[in-house]
Amino acid sequence: MGVALWRLLPVLAVAVFFVTTAATLAVAGDTLGYAFRAYHNAAVRLLAGQPPYDTSYVVAGPFGLFFYPPTFLPLALPFGMLPVGLATWTWIGMLLAAFGAGVAAMPVA
């Protein structure tokens, strides 16, 4: 009986991952994509011919400010062509897919 429970552990772990991820996304509200919106805002500004950094702020901390190195912007530019809601969900989907690919690539049974 104990061996059968050990075999269910990976299934339980995956189920817990999906439930907690869904719960987190469900309650995120306005904070969904908090860091991503900084990337999106910078990409939108850059595509509009403006600098990626919003220089109107004098303190760090407000929502959506881009403080990252400019070398990251080529990865964020395609998302700047999408509306923020669709871009955020696409970003989250890609993160989940990358996580799944990383787990699948692990050399364990």
C-alpha positions in Angstrom: 0.0 0.0 0.0 2.8 2.4 0.8 4.4 1.9 -2.7 1.1 2.8 -4.4 1.0 6.1 -2.4 4.6 7.0 -3.5 3.5 6.5 -7.1 0.7 9.0 -6.7 3.0 11.7 -5.3 4.0 13.1 -8.7 0.4 13.3 -9.8 -0.5 15.1 -6.6 2.5 17.5 -7.0 1.3 18.4 -10.6 -2.3 18.8 -9.3 -1.2 21.1 -6.5 0.9 23.1 -9.0 -2.1 23.6 -11.3 -4.5 24.5 -8.5 -2.2 27.0 -6.8 -1.3 28.6 -10.2 -5.0 28.9 -11.1 -5.8 30.3 -7.7 -2.9 32.9 -7.9 -4.1 34.0 -11.4 -7.7 34.2 -10.2 -6.9 36.5 -7.3 -4.2 38.6 -8.9 -6.5 41.4 -9.9 -4.7 44.6 -11.0 -1.4 43.1 -10.0 -1.5 40.5 -12.7 1.6 40.9 -14.8 3.1 43.6 -12.5 6.7 43.2 -13.7 5.6 42.4 -17.3 3.8 45.7 -17.6 7.1 47.5 -17.2 8.5 45.5 -20.2 5.3 46.2 -22.2 5.3 49.9 -21.4 8.9 50.2 -22.4 8.3 48.3 -25.7 5.3 50.5 -26.5 7.3 53.7 -25.9 10.2 52.4 -28.0 7.9 51.4 -30.9 6.5 54.9 -30.7 9.9 56.4 -31.2 10.4 57.4 -27.6 13.0 56.3 -25.1 12.1 53.1 -23.2 12.7 54.7 -19.9 10.0 57.0 -18.5 12.0 60.0 -17.3 9.0 61.8 -15.8 9.4 59.9 -12.5 11.9 61.0 -10.0 11.6 58.0 -7.5 11.6 54.3 -8.0 8.5 52.3 -7.1 5.5 53.3 -9.2 3.7 50.6 -11.1 5.0 49.8 -14.6 8.4 51.5 -14.6 11.2 50.0 -16.7 14.5 49.9 -14.8 16.1 47.0 -16.7 19.1 47.0 -19.0 18.2 47.9 -22.6 19.6 44.6 -23.8 16.3 43.0 -22.6 14.2 45.1 -24.9 14.5 43.0 -28.1 12.7 40.2 -26.2 9.9 42.5 -25.1 9.4 44.4 -28.4 7.0 41.9 -30.0 4.7 42.2 -26.9 4.6 46.0 -27.4 2.6 45.3 -30.6 -0.2 43.6 -28.6 -2.8 45.2 -26.3 -1.6 45.0 -22.7 -4.2 42.4 -21.6 -3.4 40.0 -24.5 0.3 40.6 -24.1 0.2 39.8 -20.4 -1.7 36.5 -20.9 0.7 35.6 -23.7 3.7 36.3 -21.5 2.2 34.2 -18.6 1.4 31.4 -21.1 5.0 31.4 -22.3 6.3 31.4 -18.8 4.2 28.4 -18.0 5.2 26.6 -21.2 8.9 27.3 -20.4 8.4 25.9 -16.9 6.7 22.8 -18.3 9.5 22.3 -20.9 12.1 22.7 -18.1 10.4 20.1 -15.9 10.0 17.8 -18.9 13.7 18.1 -19.7 14.8 17.0 -16.3 16.7 13.7 -16.3 14.4 11.9 -13.9 11.8 9.3 -14.3 
